[in-house]
Amino acid sequence: MKKVIEESGTLAVFHRMKKLRAMGKDIVNLCVGEPDIPPDQDIEMAAVQAIQAQHLRYTPSEGIPELREAISLVMQQEGWEAEKNRNLIITAGAKPALFTTLLALLKKTNEVLVPVPFYPSYAPMIRYAGAKPVYVPGNPQNGYKIGSQELKAYLTSRSRFLILNSPVNPTGSVYSPDELQELLKFLEKNHIMCLLDDVYRHFIYDETIKKDISRILKPFQQSIILIRSLSKEFAMTGWRIGYVVAKEPLMASMKTVQGHIIGNAQTASQFAALKALQNPDKYALPLHVFNTRRNEVIKALRQVNHLSIIYPAGAFYVFADIQSIHPEKSDERVCSELMEKFGVAVTPGSAFGLKGFIRISYADGNRLPEGLDRLVKGLSS
Ligand SMILES: Cc1ncc(COP(=O)(O)O)c(C=O)c1O
């Protein structure tokens, strides 16, 4: 029987924007979560050199040993037990990392707890892996984050994982060290593993919180499956490199599943990723640029009467509540009017499971002031 899988709501907006642009319409992109800054030239050169050196064949399914070694060093610096031959694999980005993990480790009877709002690919992936997503509404008083209080009502004997994404796409909320600790303790007590989607880890604007988070996660390693990606941190979206770190007994089936699906992450990209991870402080995107953009977006949105936003401590998104401005219109309709009439693309909250909101992305800063101008006009009209 053919399985039906819905298109991601974020991609639907992106495709609409491309279609209108192809028809000659001028649309400013405030929808895509893809940094406009290119990766450092050293990273590009590492890929070129890998191609010239004929590194173009299959690699081991878990990735080249040099990159696994570099990842284990990164993890060890954060205090994790990570060994290149034991408990990590290189994947083709975070999406395949998530999918591989879910396919390898879920049983039909399992449930996966998914905080709302959520990254649109989680639920389809869980369903495709044969299990059931269980939505846990976030607390509006706390940036739509969840804690043990919110989780309790949704736990069953079938709960296997919680998928936690922090900084959160779409809200930009960041779980504080205390919130993470409380949550992880609760999960451990209930024998639930945390699938930690850490793709925005670099984009935490308060450096002290960032360091504290690393410290808090360390003692919970045995109950975390850590998913990381080079897509956002090093602007390597199309290069398709990510990795999974988890306790050793889980890795064998993940490697097997990955071997059957992608074989291995793209070979030259693995050499480029090696360059990036040998000196992450040098090659990660400049955080201050995104911080300036964040402040620009907040300042612009303050001009719109009755618009409230969730304070974005991380990622490169602002999630705004439009219910008081447009009580009679759906968020999808507001977004489509913003695109068609005002020439600015933003994503409806419904794509993330929360109606009545819009997500503004400042990952692309090329025409941010102009886009914000159009957005403010559109929302104020
Ligand atoms: C929360 C979240 N997880 C995973 C991904 C996928 O990242 P990747 O490009 O590494 O597949 C994204 C991409 O936007 C994301 O926002």
The ligand as a Gaussian input file, in Angstrom:
#p B3LYP/6-31G(d) Opt

LIG

0 1
 C       15.165000      21.824000      13.702000
 C       15.825000      21.316000      12.469000
 N       16.292000      20.062000      12.454000
 C       16.879000      19.540000      11.360000
 C       17.034000      20.286000      10.215000
 C       17.689000      19.666000       9.018000
 O       19.003000      20.086000       8.876000
 P       19.993000      19.469000       7.788000
 O       20.212000      20.503000       6.741000
 O       21.259000      19.189000       8.522000
 O       19.367000      18.232000       7.259000
 C       16.576000      21.609000      10.174000
 C       16.676000      22.414000       8.954000
 O       16.117000      23.470000       8.792000
 C       15.947000      22.139000      11.343000
 O       15.453000      23.384000      11.372000

